[in-house]
Amino acid sequence: MASSESSAVTELCQNGRQVFMDASQLLLTYADNILRSPNEEKYRSIRIGNTAFSTRLLPVPGAVECLFEMGFEEGETHLVFPKKASVEKLRKVRDRIASERDKRVNGSNVAVPAATESAQQVPSPSLASEIKFFKTLQSNAQHVVMYELAELQQKAREHVPVSELKAKAQEKLQQARSLESDTSMNEDDFLMLELLRWFKEQFFSWVNNLPCSRCGEQTEAKEALAPSDDDLRWGASRVENHYCNKCQYINRFPRYNDPGKLLETRRGRCGEWANCFTLCCRALGLEARYVWDATDHVWTEVFSSSQNRWLHCDPCENACDKPLLYEVGWGKKLSYIIAFSKDEVVDVTWRYSCKHEEVISRRKDVRENWLRETIAGLNKTRQQSLPEQRKKELLGRLIVEIVEFMSPKTPKPGELGGRVSGSVAWRVARGEAGLQAKNVIFVPSEKEKADKRFHLQYNIVDDRYTRVSNNSEVISGWENGVWVTESISRKVENDWKMVYLARTEGASSAKIVWKFESASVGLSIESISVRTSSQTFHTGSITWQLRSLDTQVEVHAGPELKLSQVDVETWHCA
């Protein structure tokens, strides 16, 4: 291989000057050690978890690839320069790096010739995946440090109605104590809930497609646009093109990653929401960490000192302490979920799953021992300047978390609904709408066919259906008798002695459908009698309908509705 044909060195040279100088110095050290002492075993292997390697080479494009071009091979926990490897090949790559380094020392910016395809040497998939994963870990770990900047926290406090939220939190705390003298929540817990509600309802807005800033019409997403220098200044390396077909205007939507800028724009999708909300939490003195989910979602966790545990907080959904929402409610196939704060990085996947075996089967991107070592290395670096008391506190919390991760979990009612943020089409496309097709169809039995009568009742208190016309057959569980349900859950309020089916908290709409079919047994429907009961609070509304393929009838809750001479074979009750 000619020295001018190094694709890895070409890629290495694309980094900024300081990054290149730092990485190249370490690469030359590794190479020179082998060249000086070729028989010294300690110079022929590099531990992947080594701090210098993991922080100065692993994140740098082209750096690890240079080691492969030199002749290093991937081992279980080390990169190894085998005895069969060509020292001459190593020397050529080493000299190429040294040459490029000398140019920068002397102030030269001579372009590096493109590498030929034959010279390219691709690292093994496992290491390539681990390099990509490490970059994600390091990027998030570095980003959360921004939340600690005094000027950013001050800017957040100028936007957040702190006094108003604290007053409401104190009021809610007093109410809770009057009802339950030994409540485990404190004022910070209620402050976090008030902040979550305010952020969702009054401060931030969700973006599906921007309305055209010129004519106000709806836009549609087109190919991405190149970021401007100002976009890059605020971390927006990706700019969406929301194109207006009516007036042909291009509406730019930079995906800002700077939480300070997001305090001004106050819009985006889950990335922007969690980013800005986590800053607001820190500005109010709440211990918070940013949570990254490999299946494309992010949110926040806030530590409750009164409950001695981290609470899941999703500002997009105004959801708190509903960790199974994603796996159970949205139907996500989880794999890796990592939390990042100024003090630590923690693999919190197990908090968000009640199906651990399924999750384990999907964790194939990196080796588990590599992930543990890498996170431990990041934490060691991050915590080295912390007081011993703080280190002990973090360790104690981690032990509590591990116990929580191992404890069995069952979904709570609030975790059963689908996603509420984003358009319906967007949620359905991502498989997160929570639209649960149970596909239960009630068809007359032989007895019902002979009697020409079908009679079904549902008792909300006992949570069971009684098929009166079929020897009073019992079907337990409301969900086991529905055709389709979306964002519906059964709520039990012991204090108020109330039980009801209701829209899932945070959802803007919901529906439940029962289906009846008679054609398959040779019958048509002559008459229908329906009795419903429903109640609304505040500004909610409920609509009951009977529908067939070509007929729709409104049903009013209360008195029994009777329809006669109905010549249809299939009805939906919604």
C-alpha positions in Angstrom: 0.0 0.0 0.0 1.5 3.3 -1.0 1.5 5.9 1.7 -0.7 8.3 -0.4 -3.5 5.7 -0.5 -4.6 5.8 3.2 -8.3 6.4 3.4 -8.2 6.3 7.2 -5.6 9.1 7.3 -7.7 11.1 4.8 -10.6 10.8 7.1 -8.5 11.7 10.2 -7.4 14.8 8.4 -10.9 16.1 8.1 -11.1 16.8 11.8 -10.4 20.1 13.3 -6.8 21.1 13.9 -6.7 20.5 17.7 -8.6 17.2 17.5 -6.3 16.0 14.7 -3.2 17.0 16.6 -4.3 15.3 19.8 -5.4 12.0 18.1 -2.4 11.9 15.8 0.0 12.3 18.7 -1.4 9.2 20.4 -1.4 7.2 17.2 2.2 8.0 16.6 3.0 7.0 20.2 1.3 3.6 19.7 3.2 3.1 16.4 6.6 4.3 17.6 6.4 2.0 20.7 6.1 -1.0 18.4 8.7 0.2 15.9 11.2 0.7 18.8 10.4 -2.5 20.7 8.7 -4.9 18.2 9.1 -7.8 20.6 7.6 -6.1 23.6 4.1 -7.6 24.2 2.8 -4.7 26.2 3.1 -2.3 23.2 1.3 -4.7 20.8 -2.2 -4.4 22.5 -4.5 -1.5 23.4 -7.2 -1.9 25.9 -10.5 -0.6 24.5 -11.6 0.6 27.9 -8.3 2.6 28.3 -9.2 6.2 29.1 -6.8 7.7 26.6 -8.0 5.4 23.8 -11.7 5.8 24.7 -11.6 9.6 25.0 -8.9 10.7 22.5 -9.3 8.1 19.7 -12.6 6.3 19.8 -14.8 9.4 19.2 -12.5 10.8 16.4 -13.5 9.9 12.8 -10.6 8.0 11.1 -8.5 7.5 14.2 -9.4 3.8 15.0 -9.5 3.2 11.2 -5.8 4.3 11.2 -5.0 1.5 13.7 -6.7 -1.0 11.5 -4.7 0.2 8.5 -1.5 -0.2 10.5 -2.4 -3.8 11.1 -4.2 -3.9 14.5 -7.0 -6.4 14.8 -10.0 -6.5 17.2 -9.8 -8.8 20.2 -12.4 -9.3 23.0 -11.3 -6.4 25.1 -8.2 -5.1 23.2 -7.0 -4.1 19.8 -4.0 -6.3 19.1 -1.1 -6.0 16.7 -0.4 -9.6 15.9 3.0 -11.0 15.3 2.1 -11.9 11.7 1.3 -8.2 11.0 3.6 -6.2 8.7 5.7 -3.7 10.5 6.5 -2.1 7.2 2.8 -1.4 6.6 2.5 0.1 10.1 5.5 2.3 9.4 3.9 3.6 6.1 0.7 4.6 7.8 2.7 6.1 10.7 4.8 8.2 8.3 1.7 9.4 6.5 0.2 10.6 9.8 3.5 12.2 10.8 3.7 14.0 7.4 0.2 15.5 7.8 1.0 16.5 11.4 4.2 18.3 10.2 2.1 20.3 7.7 -0.2 21.5 10.4 2.7 22.4 12.7 4.2 24.4 9.9 0.8 26.0 9.1 0.2 24.2 5.8 -3.4 23.3 4.7 -2.5 21.2 1.7 -5.4 18.9 0.8 -5.0 15.2 1.2 -5.6 13.1 -2.0 -8.6 10.9 -2.0 -8.0 7.3 -1.1 -8.5 4.5 -3.6 -11.2 2.0 -2.9 -8.7 -0.8 -2.8 -6.9 0.7 0.1 -10.0 0.9 2.3 -10.0 -1.4 5.3 -13.3 -1.4 7.2 -13.4 -2.3 10.9 -15.5 -5.2 12.0 -19.2 -4.5 12.4 -19.1 -5.0 16.2 -16.3 -2.4 16.7 -17.9 0.0 14.2 -21.1 -0.2 16.1 -19.4 0.3 19.4 -17.6 3.4 18.0 -20.9 4.8 16.9 -22.5 4.0 20.3 -19.6 5.6 22.1 -19.9 8.8 20.1 -23.6 9.0 21.2 -22.7 8.4 24.8 -19.9 11.0 24.7 -22.0 13.5 22.8 -24.9 13.3 25.3 -22.5 13.3 28.3 -20.9 16.5 27.1 -24.2 18.2 26.1 -25.8 17.9 29.6 -23.0 20.0 31.0 -24.7 23.0 29.3 -27.6 22.7 31.8 -25.2 23.8 34.6 -24.2 27.1 33.0 -25.3 29.9 35.3 -26.2 32.2 32.4 -28.4 29.6 30.8 -30.2 28.8 34.1 -30.8 32.5 34.7 -32.3 32.8 31.2 -34.6 29.9 31.9 -35.8 31.4 35.2 -36.6 34.6 33.2 -39.0 32.5 31.1 -40.4 30.2 33.8 -43.1 31.8 36.1 -41.2 30.4 39.1 -43.2 32.2 41.9 -46.5 31.1 40.4 -45.4 27.5 40.0 -44.0 27.4 43.6 -47.2 28.9 45.0 -49.3 26.2 43.2 -46.9 23.5 44.3 -47.3 24.6 48.0 -51.1 24.7 47.6 -51.2 21.2 46.1 -48.9 19.9 48.9 -51.2 21.3 51.6 -54.2 19.8 49.9 -52.4 16.4 49.7 -51.5 16.6 53.4 -55.0 17.4 54.4 -56.2 14.3 52.6 -53.2 12.1 53.5 -51.2 13.1 56.5 -48.3 10.8 55.7 -47.9 11.7 52.0 -44.4 10.8 50.7 -44.2 13.8 48.4 -42.6 17.1 49.2 -42.8 20.6 47.7 -40.1 19.8 45.0 -42.2 16.9 43.8 -45.2 19.1 43.3 -43.1 21.9 41.8 -41.9 19.3 39.2 -45.5 18.4 38.4 -46.5 22.0 38.0 -43.5 22.7 35.8 -44.4 19.7 33.7 -48.0 20.9 33.3 -47.0 24.5 32.5 -44.3 23.4 30.0 -46.8 21.2 28.1 -49.9 23.4 28.2 -48.5 26.9 28.1 -44.9 27.1 27.0 -43.7 24.7 24.3 -45.5 23.7 21.1 -45.2 20.6 18.9 -44.1 20.8 15.3 -45.5 18.4 12.7 -45.3 20.7 9.7 -44.9 24.5 10.0 -47.7 26.7 8.7 -46.3 28.7 5.8 -44.9 32.0 7.2 -45.8 33.7 3.9 -49.4 32.6 3.2 -50.4 30.6 6.3 -51.2 27.4 4.4 -50.1 23.9 5.5 -46.7 22.8 4.3 -45.1 19.5 3.6 -41.6 18.1 4.3 -39.2 18.1 1.4 -35.5 17.4 1.2 -33.2 18.8 3.9 -31.6 22.2 3.6 -28.0 23.1 4.2 -27.5 24.7 7.7 -26.3 28.3 7.8 -23.5 29.6 10.1 -26.2 30.9 12.5 -27.9 27.5 12.5 -24.7 25.8 13.4 -24.0 28.3 16.1 -27.1 27.0 17.9 -26.4 23.3 17.2 -28.7 22.9 14.3 -26.7 20.7 11.9 -30.0 19.5 10.4 -32.5 21.9 8.8 -35.9 20.7 7.5 -37.5 22.2 4.5 -41.3 22.7 5.1 -42.4 23.6 1.6 -45.6 25.4 0.8 -47.1 24.0 -2.4 -49.5 27.0 -2.7 -47.0 29.9 -2.8 -43.8 27.8 -3.4 -42.2 29.3 -0.3 -39.5 27.4 1.5 -40.0 27.5 5.3 -36.8 26.6 7.1 -37.1 24.6 10.4 -33.6 24.4 12.0 -33.5 21.6 14.6 -31.8 23.6 17.3 -29.8 21.7 20.0 -29.0 24.7 22.2 -31.4 24.8 25.1 -30.9 28.5 25.4 -32.1 29.0 21.9 -35.1 26.7 22.5 -36.2 29.0 25.3 -36.7 31.6 22.5 -38.2 29.4 19.7 -40.3 27.3 22.1 -41.1 24.6 19.6 -39.9 21.3 18.2 -40.3 17.6 18.6 -39.3 15.3 21.5 -35.6 16.3 21.2 -36.2 20.0 21.6 -38.9 19.4 24.3 -36.7 17.2 26.6 -33.6 19.4 26.0 -35.3 22.6 27.0 -37.4 21.0 29.8 -34.3 19.5 31.4 -32.7 22.9 31.5 -35.8 24.4 33.2 -35.6 21.7 35.8 -32.0 22.4 36.6 -32.8 26.2 36.7 -35.4 25.5 39.4 -32.9 23.5 41.5 -34.3 20.1 40.6 -31.9 17.3 40.1 -32.6 16.2 36.5 -31.0 14.1 33.9 -31.6 13.8 30.1 -32.7 10.3 29.0 -31.9 9.0 25.5 -33.7 6.0 24.0 -32.1 4.2 21.1 -35.6 3.6 19.6 -35.8 7.4 18.8 -37.3 9.2 21.8 -35.9 11.3 24.6 -37.3 12.6 27.9 -36.2 13.6 31.4 -35.8 12.1 34.8 -36.1 14.1 38.0 -34.8 12.8 41.4 -37.3 12.9 44.2 -35.4 13.3 47.5 -38.6 12.5 49.4 -39.1 9.2 47.6 -35.3 8.5 47.2 -35.8 7.6 43.5 -35.6 8.9 40.0 -39.0 9.8 38.4 -39.7 9.4 34.7 -40.9 12.8 33.3 -42.0 13.2 29.7 -42.8 16.8 28.9 -44.3 15.9 25.4 -46.9 13.8 27.2 -47.2 15.7 30.5 -46.5 12.2 32.0 -44.8 11.6 35.3 -43.7 8.3 36.9 -45.1 6.2 34.1 -42.0 4.4 32.9 -43.9 1.5 31.2 -45.7 4.0 29.0 -43.4 3.4 26.0 -43.2 -0.4 26.0 -46.8 -1.1 27.0 -48.7 2.0 25.9 -46.8 2.9 22.7 -45.7 -0.6 21.9 -42.0 0.3 21.6 -39.4 -2.5 21.1 -36.9 -1.1 23.6 -33.2 -1.9 23.6 -30.9 0.8 25.2 -32.0 3.7 27.4 -29.3 5.8 28.9 -29.6 8.7 31.4 -27.1 11.6 31.4 -26.4 14.2 34.1 -23.6 16.4 35.2 -22.4 13.7 37.6 -23.1 10.4 35.9 -24.2 8.2 33.0 -26.5 5.3 33.9 -28.0 2.5 31.8 -31.7 2.8 33.0 -33.2 0.5 30.4 -34.7 -1.8 33.0 -36.7 0.9 34.6 -38.7 1.2 31.4 -39.4 -2.5 30.7 -41.5 -5.3 32.2 -40.3 -7.6 29.4 -36.6 -7.9 30.2 -35.9 -11.1 28.2 -37.3 -9.5 25.1 -35.1 -6.4 25.6 -32.0 -8.5 26.2 -32.6 -10.3 22.9 -32.5 -6.9 21.1 -29.4 -5.6 22.7 -27.0 -6.6 19.9 -25.4 -3.2 19.1 -22.6 -3.5 21.6 -21.2 -6.0 24.0 -22.6 -5.8 27.5 -19.2 -5.9 29.2 -18.0 -3.1 26.8 -21.0 -1.0 27.7 -20.4 -1.5 31.4 -16.7 -0.6 31.1 -17.4 2.4 28.9 -20.0 3.8 31.2 -17.7 3.2 34.2 -14.9 5.0 32.4 -17.1 8.0 31.6 -18.3 8.1 35.2 -14.8 7.8 36.6 -13.7 10.8 34.5 -16.8 12.8 35.4 -16.7 12.1 39.1 -12.9 12.4 39.8 -13.3 16.0 41.1 -16.4 15.4 43.2 -16.3 15.4 47.0 -16.2 11.9 48.6 -19.6 12.6 50.2 -21.2 13.2 46.8 -19.6 10.0 45.4 -21.1 8.0 48.3 -24.4 9.6 47.7 -24.4 8.7 44.0 -23.3 5.1 44.8 -26.2 4.8 47.3 -28.7 6.0 44.7 -27.3 3.6 42.1 -27.7 0.7 44.5 -31.4 1.7 45.0 -31.8 1.9 41.2 -30.4 -1.5 40.6 -32.8 -3.0 43.1 -35.6 -1.2 41.3 -34.5 -2.5 37.9 -34.6 -6.0 39.2 -38.0 -5.7 40.8 -41.1 -7.1 38.9 -43.2 -4.5 37.2 -46.9 -4.4 36.2 -48.4 -1.6 34.1 -50.4 1.1 35.8 -53.6 2.5 34.1 -51.8 5.6 33.0 -49.2 3.5 31.2 -51.6 1.8 28.9 -52.4 4.6 26.4 -50.6 5.5 23.2 -48.6 8.6 22.5 -50.5 12.0 22.6 -47.8 14.3 21.1 -47.6 14.7 17.3 -50.2 14.2 14.6 -52.2 11.0 14.4 -50.6 10.1 11.1 -47.1 10.6 12.6 -47.9 8.6 15.7 -49.4 5.7 13.7 -46.5 5.7 11.3 -44.1 5.3 14.2 -46.3 2.6 15.7 -46.8 4.7 18.9 -50.5 5.6 18.7 -51.5 3.0 21.2 -54.3 1.9 18.8 -55.0 -1.5 20.1 -57.0 -3.7 17.7 -58.5 -6.5 19.9 -60.6 -7.6 16.9 -63.4 -9.1 19.1 -66.5 -9.6 17.0 -69.8 -10.7 18.7 -71.5 -13.3 16.5 -74.8 -15.0 17.5 -74.4 -18.5 18.9 -76.6 -21.4 18.0 -78.9 -20.6 21.0 -79.0 -16.9 20.1 -79.7 -17.8 16.5 -82.6 -20.1 17.5 -84.0 -17.4 19.9 -83.3 -14.6 17.4 -82.1 -12.5 20.2 -78.7 -11.1 21.3 -78.4 -9.4 24.7 -75.0 -8.1 26.0 -74.3 -6.0 29.2 -71.2 -4.5 30.6 -70.8 -3.9 34.4 -68.0 -1.3 35.0 -67.8 -2.1 38.7 -67.2 -5.8 38.2 -65.3 -5.1 34.9 -67.1 -7.9 33.1 -69.5 -8.5 30.2 -72.5 -10.7 30.6 -73.9 -12.3 27.5 -77.4 -12.7 28.9 -78.8 -14.3 25.7 -76.2 -17.0 25.8 -76.8 -18.6 29.2 -75.4 -15.5 30.9 -71.8 -16.2 29.6 -69.3 -14.0 31.4 -66.3 -12.3 29.8 -63.9 -10.7 32.3 -62.1 -7.4 31.4 -63.5 -4.6 29.3 -60.7 -4.9 26.8 -61.6 -8.5 26.0 -64.9 -7.5 24.4 -63.8 -4.6 22.2 -63.1 -4.4 18.5 -60.7 -1.4 18.7 -59.6 0.9 21.6 -57.4 4.0 21.6 -56.3 5.9 24.7 -58.9 4.4 27.0 -58.3 3.0 30.4 -60.4 1.8 33.4 -59.9 4.1 36.4 -60.7 3.2 40.0 -60.9 6.0 42.5 -61.3 4.4 46.0 -61.5 7.8 47.8 -64.5 8.9 45.7 -65.9 5.3 45.3 -66.0 5.7 41.6 -65.1 3.3 38.7 -65.2 4.3 35.1 -63.7 3.9 31.6 -62.1 7.2 30.6 -59.7 8.9 28.2 -56.1 8.2 29.2 -54.6 11.2 31.1 -52.8 13.5 28.6 -54.6 12.2 25.5 -56.5 14.8 23.5 -59.0 12.2 22.3 -59.9 8.6 22.7 -62.3 6.0 21.4 -63.7 2.5 22.0 -65.5 0.3 19.5 -67.6 -2.8 19.9 -68.5 -4.9 16.8 -71.5 -7.1 16.2 -72.0 -9.3 13.1 -74.9 -11.6 12.0 -74.5 -12.3 8.3 -72.2 -15.3 8.8 -75.0 -17.2 10.6 -77.7 -16.2 8.1 -79.4 -13.5 10.0 -80.0 -9.8 9.5 -80.7 -7.3 12.2 -84.4 -6.3 12.6 -84.2 -4.0 15.6 -81.6 -2.6 18.0 -82.0 -1.4 21.6 -79.1 0.5 23.2 -78.8 1.9 26.7 -75.7 4.0 27.5 -74.4 6.0 30.5 -71.6 8.6 30.4 -70.5 11.8 32.1 -68.1 14.6 31.4 -66.0 17.0 33.5 -64.9 20.5 32.6 -64.8 20.9 28.8 -64.9 17.2 27.7 -67.4 15.7 25.4 -68.6 12.2 24.6 -70.3 11.0 21.4 -72.0 7.7 21.1 -72.7 6.3 17.6 -74.2 3.2 15.9 -72.6 2.6 12.5 -72.8 0.2 9.7 -71.2 0.4 6.2 -73.9 2.8 5.0 -75.7 4.1 8.1 -74.8 6.2 11.1 -77.0 7.0 14.1 -76.2 9.3 17.0 -77.0 7.8 20.4 -77.7 10.0 23.4 -76.6 8.8 26.8 -79.4 8.0 29.3 -82.7 6.7 28.0 -82.9 3.5 25.9 -82.7 4.0 22.2 -84.7 1.7 20.0 -84.3 1.3 16.2 -86.6 -1.0 14.2 -86.5 -2.4 10.7 -82.8 -2.1 10.4 -81.7 -4.1 7.4 -78.0 -4.5 8.1 -75.8 -7.4 8.9 -72.9 -5.7 10.8 -73.0 -2.9 13.4 -70.3 -1.0 15.2 -71.1 0.7 18.5 -68.5 3.5 19.3 
